[in-house]
């Protein structure tokens, strides 16, 4: 299975899992004795299905479900005559009389709307996550972005919709896709040189004189770390190739990349230092140096569009550089940490190995498109997290914990802009020591992990009846014996943990429950809480 397929699968599993939880928390029976069989539908990002063009036909949403405080109060149906409100609970939703009401266009505009600037932002947010909507279609915007209306109403899409109709696709676009899928496009890796592939230090006599330094050329070279090469016979200087440089060049070529150079250094300098560092210029298809670059005033600009004339599509180009500010556009850039070999510590540098990991994760994807895709899912996940926090009440049974928000444990996946991805870094889940316990979506207590086991704080013993009220110290066996950590669907939890990158926690019931968001015995949920201040709770 390719890396991009694994990323897609994990996103689908994540959205399915959150969708299921939200469907359970938005209840039709909260206010209604005989509720209709409606279920909310969280609109999955169309990025989950590559066969659809990302444009939404909002007329395919035939019904919107209206909730107040997570309880169903009515529906809004799209009919040929217009929008029809069905108020199922007028004592809670007092703006409309019981039964059906046909809404006029002016009424819809006045009653169901966001503030002007919010509306513009939310329209952009819809596009950001893959849905193109009309700015006046407030109900569709609310159902897609999961933003509440009028500080009171939550509008979700009903399950009476054709999901496939939400996304338009054309036979011509499918044929075009199929015809281009078989064409292997060349991929180009553009590399900066100074402070990316190597580090050069040269003695400057004029600077030494101007600063009053008594440092001589010989003493300057003695201060530099061991290793390196002397690139110039007539200049006191040393050049240090970045550790793993030759391995990196061979590995990216094996991945199928053509290589190019884009540097603000001169061609004379490049011709001299790269061969001394074990890299032959013949390895590079294109070399662009200071003489080839554009000046904007006194500033040099690197523009990767110049590589298009060599037959490379922009979306098939990846750039590795320590600086982002010199590029006309940085969407194709994987920024590497600056390499400055001022001490012996430079020999432990692993940045090129990290770049190899990132390129492996990228696979044959377009880096700009992947960034958009990641941004789409991150936005969607933040909106779902906001909605989850609305569902899980801190003040349903107890008071005093309203300002403490649970943490949605996010997917551990490829992030092109995170330096230490997948290189022996501490897992953030290890740092989470506090977990909130909810029963029927109301906070009832906390479980704190410490070196001697667990500290349970039962805030509501009349609801959470299987552990003593107040604080008590227990071990894992006691928690399981008291049905505190039992009833988890371990097979499903394992699947979700694995998909999100947390397979090592599959057998840790507490963390597996917090990662998967699956219920335990007695409709109990465990959510993680993370704070930089360990003694906050």
C-alpha positions as CSV (number, residue, x, y, z in Angstrom):
1,X,0.0,0.0,0.0
2,X,1.4,3.4,-1.0
3,X,1.9,6.1,1.6
4,X,-0.7,8.4,0.1
5,X,-3.3,5.6,0.3
6,X,-2.5,5.1,4.0
7,X,-3.0,8.8,4.6
8,X,-6.3,8.8,2.9
9,X,-7.5,5.7,4.7
10,X,-6.6,7.2,8.1
11,X,-8.5,10.4,7.3
12,X,-11.6,8.4,6.3
13,X,-11.5,6.3,9.5
14,X,-11.0,9.5,11.6
15,X,-14.0,11.3,10.1
16,X,-16.1,8.1,10.3
17,X,-15.3,7.8,14.0
18,X,-16.0,11.4,14.8
19,X,-19.2,11.3,12.8
20,X,-20.4,8.3,14.8
21,X,-19.7,10.0,18.1
22,X,-21.5,13.2,17.0
23,X,-24.5,11.2,15.8
24,X,-24.7,9.6,19.2
25,X,-24.3,12.9,21.1
26,X,-26.9,14.9,19.1
27,X,-30.0,13.3,20.4
28,X,-33.5,13.4,19.1
29,X,-35.0,12.1,22.4
30,X,-33.6,15.0,24.6
31,X,-36.9,17.1,24.2
32,X,-39.1,14.7,22.3
33,X,-41.0,11.8,23.8
34,X,-41.5,10.1,20.4
35,X,-38.7,11.4,18.3
36,X,-38.6,10.8,14.5
37,X,-35.9,8.5,13.1
38,X,-33.6,11.3,12.0
39,X,-29.8,11.1,12.1
40,X,-27.3,14.0,11.5
41,X,-24.8,13.6,8.8
42,X,-21.4,15.2,9.0
43,X,-20.4,16.0,5.5
44,X,-17.1,14.2,4.8
45,X,-14.5,16.2,3.0
46,X,-14.5,15.4,-0.7
47,X,-10.7,14.9,-0.5
48,X,-11.6,11.5,0.8
49,X,-12.7,10.6,-2.7
50,X,-10.4,11.6,-5.5
51,X,-13.0,10.7,-8.2
52,X,-15.1,13.8,-7.5
53,X,-14.5,17.4,-8.4
54,X,-14.7,19.4,-5.2
55,X,-17.9,21.4,-5.9
56,X,-21.0,21.0,-3.8
57,X,-24.5,21.1,-5.2
58,X,-26.2,22.2,-2.1
59,X,-29.7,21.5,-3.5
60,X,-28.8,17.8,-2.8
61,X,-29.2,18.6,0.9
62,X,-32.9,18.0,1.1
63,X,-33.2,18.3,4.9
64,X,-31.4,20.1,7.7
65,X,-31.8,19.0,11.3
66,X,-32.0,21.8,13.9
67,X,-30.6,21.3,17.4
68,X,-30.5,23.4,20.5
69,X,-28.1,22.3,23.2
70,X,-27.6,19.0,21.3
71,X,-31.3,18.2,21.4
72,X,-33.4,17.9,18.2
73,X,-36.1,20.6,18.0
74,X,-37.1,20.6,14.3
75,X,-36.2,20.3,10.7
76,X,-35.8,22.6,7.7
77,X,-36.7,20.9,4.4
78,X,-35.9,22.1,0.9
79,X,-39.1,21.8,-1.2
80,X,-40.0,23.1,-4.6
81,X,-42.1,25.8,-2.9
82,X,-39.1,26.9,-0.7
83,X,-37.8,26.2,2.7
84,X,-40.2,24.7,5.2
85,X,-39.6,24.7,9.0
86,X,-41.1,21.9,11.0
87,X,-41.0,22.8,14.7
88,X,-41.2,19.6,16.7
89,X,-40.6,21.3,20.1
90,X,-42.0,24.9,20.3
91,X,-41.4,25.1,24.1
92,X,-37.7,25.1,23.3
93,X,-37.6,26.5,19.8
94,X,-40.0,29.4,20.5
95,X,-39.4,31.4,17.3
96,X,-41.8,29.3,15.3
97,X,-45.2,27.8,16.0
98,X,-45.7,24.1,16.2
99,X,-45.9,22.3,12.9
100,X,-44.9,23.4,9.4
101,X,-44.1,27.0,8.3
102,X,-43.2,28.0,4.8
103,X,-40.4,30.6,4.9
104,X,-40.2,33.5,2.5
105,X,-36.8,34.5,1.0
106,X,-36.6,37.6,3.2
107,X,-37.4,35.6,6.3
108,X,-34.6,33.2,5.5
109,X,-32.1,36.0,5.0
110,X,-33.1,37.7,8.2
111,X,-33.3,34.7,10.5
112,X,-30.7,32.4,9.2
113,X,-27.5,34.3,8.7
114,X,-24.0,34.9,10.0
115,X,-22.5,38.3,10.7
116,X,-21.3,39.7,7.3
117,X,-17.6,39.2,7.8
118,X,-18.1,35.8,9.4
119,X,-20.1,34.8,6.4
120,X,-17.3,35.7,4.0
121,X,-14.8,33.8,6.1
122,X,-17.0,30.7,6.3
123,X,-17.5,30.7,2.6
124,X,-13.7,30.6,2.2
125,X,-13.6,27.9,4.8
126,X,-16.0,25.8,2.8
127,X,-13.8,26.1,-0.2
128,X,-10.8,25.4,1.9
129,X,-12.1,22.0,2.9
130,X,-13.3,21.2,-0.6
131,X,-16.8,22.5,-0.9
132,X,-17.8,25.4,-3.2
133,X,-21.0,27.0,-2.1
134,X,-23.1,30.1,-2.7
135,X,-22.3,32.8,-0.1
136,X,-26.1,33.3,0.5
137,X,-26.7,29.6,1.2
138,X,-26.3,30.0,4.9
139,X,-27.8,26.6,5.9
140,X,-25.4,24.7,3.7
141,X,-22.5,26.7,5.0
142,X,-23.6,26.0,8.6
143,X,-23.9,22.3,7.8
144,X,-20.5,22.1,6.2
145,X,-18.5,24.2,8.6
146,X,-20.4,23.0,11.7
147,X,-20.7,26.6,12.9
148,X,-23.8,27.5,15.0
149,X,-26.4,29.9,13.8
150,X,-27.7,32.8,15.9
151,X,-25.6,31.7,18.9
152,X,-28.3,29.2,19.6
153,X,-29.1,26.8,16.7
154,X,-26.8,24.1,15.4
155,X,-27.8,23.0,11.9
156,X,-26.6,19.7,10.6
157,X,-27.4,17.9,7.3
158,X,-30.0,15.2,7.6
159,X,-29.4,11.7,6.4
160,X,-31.9,12.2,3.6
161,X,-29.4,13.2,1.0
162,X,-27.5,11.7,-1.8
163,X,-23.8,12.1,-0.9
164,X,-22.7,11.5,-4.4
165,X,-24.9,14.3,-5.6
166,X,-23.0,16.7,-3.4
167,X,-20.0,16.4,-5.6
168,X,-20.2,17.1,-9.3
169,X,-18.0,15.0,-11.6
170,X,-17.9,14.9,-15.4
171,X,-17.1,12.0,-17.7
172,X,-14.6,14.2,-19.5
173,X,-12.7,15.0,-16.3
174,X,-12.7,11.3,-15.4
175,X,-11.4,10.4,-18.9
176,X,-8.7,13.1,-18.6
177,X,-7.8,11.8,-15.1
178,X,-7.5,8.2,-16.4
179,X,-5.4,9.2,-19.4
180,X,-3.0,11.3,-17.3
181,X,-2.6,8.7,-14.6
182,X,-0.6,6.5,-16.8
183,X,1.9,9.2,-17.8
184,X,5.0,9.2,-15.6
185,X,6.0,12.8,-15.1
186,X,9.6,13.6,-14.2
187,X,10.0,14.8,-10.6
188,X,12.6,17.4,-9.8
189,X,14.3,18.0,-6.5
190,X,15.8,21.5,-6.3
191,X,18.6,21.9,-3.7
192,X,20.1,24.9,-2.1
193,X,23.8,24.7,-1.3
194,X,25.1,26.9,1.4
195,X,23.8,26.1,4.9
196,X,21.6,23.3,3.3
197,X,24.1,20.8,1.8
198,X,27.3,22.3,3.2
199,X,28.7,25.0,5.5
200,X,31.6,27.2,4.5
201,X,33.6,29.5,6.9
202,X,36.1,31.9,5.6
203,X,38.5,34.3,7.3
204,X,37.8,38.0,6.4
205,X,40.8,40.2,7.1
206,X,38.8,43.4,6.5
207,X,36.2,42.5,9.1
208,X,38.9,41.5,11.6
209,X,40.7,44.8,11.1
210,X,37.5,46.9,11.4
211,X,36.4,45.1,14.6
212,X,39.8,45.4,16.2
213,X,40.2,41.7,16.4
214,X,43.7,40.3,16.8
215,X,42.5,37.0,15.3
216,X,44.8,35.9,12.5
217,X,43.9,33.6,9.6
218,X,45.9,30.7,11.1
219,X,44.2,31.1,14.5
220,X,40.8,31.4,12.9
221,X,41.2,28.1,11.1
222,X,42.4,26.5,14.4
223,X,39.1,27.5,16.0
224,X,37.1,25.7,13.5
225,X,36.0,22.1,14.1
226,X,37.9,19.1,12.7
227,X,37.0,17.7,9.3
228,X,36.0,19.6,6.3
229,X,38.0,20.5,3.2
230,X,40.0,23.6,2.1
231,X,38.2,24.8,-1.0
232,X,40.6,27.6,-2.0
233,X,44.4,27.8,-2.1
234,X,44.5,31.6,-1.7
235,X,41.7,32.0,0.9
236,X,41.7,30.8,4.6
237,X,38.5,28.8,4.5
238,X,37.0,25.4,5.3
239,X,33.9,23.8,3.8
240,X,32.0,21.1,5.7
241,X,29.7,18.8,3.8
242,X,26.5,18.1,5.8
243,X,26.5,14.6,7.4
244,X,24.9,11.9,5.2
245,X,25.2,14.1,2.1
246,X,26.3,11.4,-0.4
247,X,23.8,8.9,1.0
248,X,21.1,11.6,0.6
249,X,21.9,12.3,-3.0
250,X,22.0,8.6,-3.9
251,X,18.7,7.9,-2.1
252,X,16.7,10.7,-3.7
253,X,17.9,9.6,-7.1
254,X,16.8,6.1,-6.3
255,X,13.3,7.6,-5.5
256,X,13.2,8.8,-9.1
257,X,14.0,12.5,-8.6
258,X,16.1,14.5,-11.1
259,X,18.3,16.9,-9.2
260,X,18.8,20.6,-9.6
261,X,20.7,23.4,-7.8
262,X,19.3,26.8,-7.0
263,X,21.8,28.9,-5.0
264,X,22.7,32.5,-4.4
265,X,26.4,31.5,-4.5
266,X,28.4,32.0,-7.7
267,X,29.0,29.3,-10.3
268,X,32.7,29.4,-9.7
269,X,32.1,28.6,-6.0
270,X,29.7,25.7,-6.8
271,X,32.1,24.2,-9.4
272,X,34.8,24.2,-6.7
273,X,33.1,23.1,-3.5
274,X,30.7,20.4,-4.5
275,X,33.2,18.0,-6.0
276,X,35.4,18.5,-3.0
277,X,32.4,17.3,-0.9
278,X,32.0,14.2,-3.0
279,X,29.2,15.4,-5.2
280,X,29.8,15.6,-8.9
281,X,28.1,18.4,-10.9
282,X,27.1,15.8,-13.5
283,X,24.5,14.5,-11.0
284,X,22.4,17.7,-11.6
285,X,20.1,18.2,-14.6
286,X,19.9,22.0,-14.0
287,X,22.2,24.3,-12.1
288,X,21.0,27.9,-11.3
289,X,23.5,30.1,-9.5
290,X,23.6,33.8,-8.6
291,X,24.3,34.8,-12.2
292,X,20.9,33.2,-13.3
293,X,18.7,34.6,-10.6
294,X,16.4,37.6,-10.4
295,X,17.2,40.6,-8.3
296,X,14.4,42.7,-6.7
297,X,16.3,45.7,-5.7
298,X,19.3,44.4,-3.7
299,X,17.4,41.2,-2.9
300,X,17.8,37.9,-4.8
301,X,14.6,36.0,-5.6
302,X,14.4,32.3,-6.3
303,X,11.5,31.4,-8.6
304,X,11.0,27.7,-9.3
305,X,8.9,28.6,-12.4
306,X,12.1,28.9,-14.3
307,X,12.4,25.1,-14.2
308,X,9.2,24.7,-16.3
309,X,11.2,25.4,-19.5
310,X,13.1,22.2,-18.8
311,X,10.0,20.1,-19.0
312,X,9.1,19.9,-15.3
313,X,5.5,20.6,-14.1
314,X,5.5,23.0,-11.1
315,X,3.5,20.5,-9.0
316,X,6.2,17.9,-9.6
317,X,8.9,20.1,-8.1
318,X,10.1,19.8,-4.5
319,X,12.6,22.3,-3.1
320,X,14.9,21.8,0.0
321,X,16.3,25.0,1.4
322,X,17.1,26.5,4.8
323,X,15.4,29.8,3.9
324,X,11.8,30.4,2.9
325,X,12.0,34.2,2.5
326,X,14.0,34.1,-0.8
327,X,11.4,32.3,-2.7
328,X,8.7,33.9,-4.9
329,X,6.4,31.1,-3.6
330,X,7.2,28.6,-0.9
331,X,4.4,26.0,-1.5
332,X,6.9,23.6,-3.0
333,X,9.5,24.1,-0.2
334,X,10.5,21.6,2.5
335,X,12.5,23.9,4.8
336,X,15.5,22.3,6.4
337,X,17.3,23.5,9.5
338,X,20.2,25.8,8.8
339,X,23.5,24.0,8.8
340,X,26.3,25.9,10.5
341,X,29.4,23.8,11.4
342,X,30.8,26.0,14.2
343,X,31.5,23.1,16.6
344,X,32.2,19.4,16.7
345,X,28.4,18.9,17.3
346,X,27.8,19.3,13.5
347,X,28.8,15.7,13.1
348,X,25.6,14.6,14.7
349,X,23.4,16.5,12.3
350,X,20.5,14.3,10.9
351,X,18.6,16.8,8.9
352,X,19.2,15.1,5.6
353,X,17.9,11.9,7.0
354,X,14.8,13.7,8.1
355,X,14.4,15.1,4.6
356,X,14.6,11.6,3.2
357,X,11.8,10.6,5.6
358,X,9.7,13.5,4.4
359,X,10.3,12.6,0.8
360,X,9.3,9.0,1.5
361,X,6.1,10.1,3.1
362,X,5.4,12.5,0.2
363,X,5.7,9.6,-2.3
364,X,4.5,10.7,-5.8
365,X,2.2,13.4,-4.5
366,X,2.3,17.0,-5.3
367,X,3.6,18.9,-2.3
368,X,1.4,22.0,-2.8
369,X,-1.7,19.8,-3.2
370,X,-0.8,17.7,-0.1
371,X,-0.5,20.9,1.9
372,X,-4.0,22.0,0.8
373,X,-5.3,18.6,1.7
374,X,-3.7,18.6,5.1
375,X,-5.0,22.1,5.7
376,X,-8.5,20.9,4.8
377,X,-8.4,18.0,7.2
378,X,-6.9,20.1,10.0
379,X,-9.7,22.7,9.6
380,X,-12.3,20.0,9.6
381,X,-10.8,18.4,12.7
382,X,-10.8,21.7,14.5
383,X,-14.4,22.2,13.7
384,X,-15.3,18.7,14.9
385,X,-13.3,19.3,18.0
386,X,-15.2,22.5,18.7
387,X,-18.5,20.6,18.2
388,X,-17.3,17.8,20.5
389,X,-16.5,20.2,23.3
390,X,-20.0,21.5,22.9
391,X,-21.4,18.0,23.2
392,X,-19.4,17.0,26.3
393,X,-20.7,19.2,29.1
394,X,-18.4,20.2,32.0
395,X,-21.4,21.6,33.9
396,X,-24.1,19.0,33.3
397,X,-23.6,17.4,36.8
398,X,-20.9,19.5,38.5
399,X,-19.6,23.1,38.5
400,X,-16.2,24.6,38.5
401,X,-14.6,22.8,35.5
402,X,-16.1,24.8,32.6
403,X,-12.8,26.4,31.7
404,X,-11.0,23.1,31.3
405,X,-11.3,21.8,27.7
406,X,-10.6,18.2,26.7
407,X,-8.0,17.6,24.0
408,X,-8.7,15.8,20.8
409,X,-5.7,13.6,20.1
410,X,-4.9,14.4,16.5
411,X,-3.6,12.1,13.9
412,X,0.2,11.4,13.9
413,X,0.7,11.8,10.2
414,X,3.0,13.4,7.7
415,X,3.6,17.2,8.3
416,X,5.8,18.8,5.8
417,X,6.5,21.7,8.0
418,X,7.4,19.8,11.2
419,X,11.2,19.4,11.5
420,X,11.6,16.3,13.5
421,X,9.0,14.1,11.9
422,X,9.5,10.4,12.6
423,X,13.0,10.8,14.0
424,X,13.0,9.4,17.5
425,X,10.9,12.2,19.0
426,X,8.9,11.9,22.2
427,X,5.3,11.0,21.6
428,X,3.0,13.8,22.8
429,X,0.5,11.2,24.1
430,X,3.1,10.1,26.6
431,X,2.9,13.6,28.2
432,X,-0.9,13.4,28.7
433,X,-1.4,12.5,32.4
434,X,-5.0,13.7,33.0
435,X,-8.2,12.2,31.5
436,X,-11.7,13.5,31.9
437,X,-14.5,10.9,32.5
438,X,-18.0,11.6,31.1
439,X,-21.2,9.6,31.5
440,X,-24.0,10.5,29.1
441,X,-21.8,13.4,27.9
442,X,-21.6,15.0,31.3
443,X,-18.3,15.3,33.2
444,X,-18.3,13.1,36.3
445,X,-14.6,12.8,37.2
446,X,-10.9,12.7,36.4
447,X,-8.3,10.0,36.2
448,X,-4.7,11.1,36.7
449,X,-1.8,8.9,35.8
450,X,1.2,8.9,38.2
451,X,4.1,6.6,39.0
452,X,2.2,4.5,41.5
453,X,-0.9,3.9,39.4
454,X,-3.9,6.1,39.0
455,X,-5.6,8.8,41.1
456,X,-9.3,8.8,40.5
457,X,-11.3,11.9,41.5
458,X,-15.0,11.1,41.4
459,X,-16.8,14.5,41.2
460,X,-20.3,13.1,41.0
461,X,-20.7,9.8,42.9
462,X,-24.5,9.8,42.5
463,X,-23.9,9.4,38.7
464,X,-20.5,7.6,38.6
465,X,-21.4,4.9,41.1
466,X,-18.8,2.2,40.5
467,X,-15.9,4.1,42.2
468,X,-15.9,5.9,45.6
469,X,-16.7,9.6,45.8
470,X,-13.8,12.0,46.1
471,X,-10.2,11.0,45.5
472,X,-8.8,7.5,45.7
473,X,-5.6,5.8,44.5
474,X,-6.1,2.6,42.5
475,X,-4.2,0.4,40.1
476,X,-5.1,-0.8,36.7
477,X,-6.6,-4.0,37.9
478,X,-8.9,-2.2,40.3
479,X,-10.1,0.2,37.6
480,X,-10.9,-2.8,35.3
481,X,-12.6,-4.7,38.2
482,X,-14.9,-1.8,38.9
483,X,-15.9,-1.5,35.2
484,X,-14.2,1.8,35.0
485,X,-12.1,0.7,32.0
486,X,-14.2,-2.0,30.5
487,X,-16.6,-2.4,27.6
488,X,-14.3,-0.8,25.0
489,X,-14.6,-2.3,21.6
490,X,-10.9,-3.3,21.5
491,X,-10.9,-4.5,17.9
492,X,-12.3,-1.2,16.6
493,X,-10.1,0.8,19.0
494,X,-7.1,-1.0,17.7
495,X,-8.1,-0.2,14.1
496,X,-8.5,3.5,14.9
497,X,-5.3,3.7,17.0
498,X,-3.3,2.1,14.2
499,X,-4.9,4.3,11.5
500,X,-4.0,7.5,13.4
501,X,-0.4,6.4,14.1
502,X,-0.8,5.3,17.7
503,X,-0.6,1.6,17.4
504,X,1.7,1.4,20.5
505,X,-1.3,2.4,22.7
506,X,-3.7,-0.3,21.4
507,X,-3.3,-2.3,24.7
508,X,-3.4,0.8,26.9
509,X,-7.2,0.9,27.6
510,X,-7.2,4.5,29.0
511,X,-5.3,6.0,26.1
512,X,-6.9,3.8,23.5
513,X,-10.3,5.1,24.7
514,X,-9.1,8.7,24.5
515,X,-7.6,8.3,21.1
516,X,-10.5,6.3,19.6
517,X,-13.3,8.3,21.4
518,X,-15.2,5.0,21.6
519,X,-17.6,4.5,24.6
520,X,-16.8,2.3,27.5
521,X,-19.2,0.5,29.8
522,X,-22.4,2.5,30.7
523,X,-22.0,5.1,27.9
524,X,-18.9,6.4,29.5
525,X,-16.3,8.3,27.5
526,X,-12.7,9.2,28.4
527,X,-11.2,12.3,26.8
528,X,-7.6,13.5,27.2
529,X,-6.7,16.8,28.9
530,X,-3.3,18.4,28.1
531,X,-1.9,21.4,29.9
532,X,1.6,22.9,30.0
533,X,1.1,23.3,33.7
534,X,1.1,19.9,35.4
535,X,-0.4,21.2,38.6
536,X,-3.4,23.0,37.0
537,X,-5.8,20.2,37.9
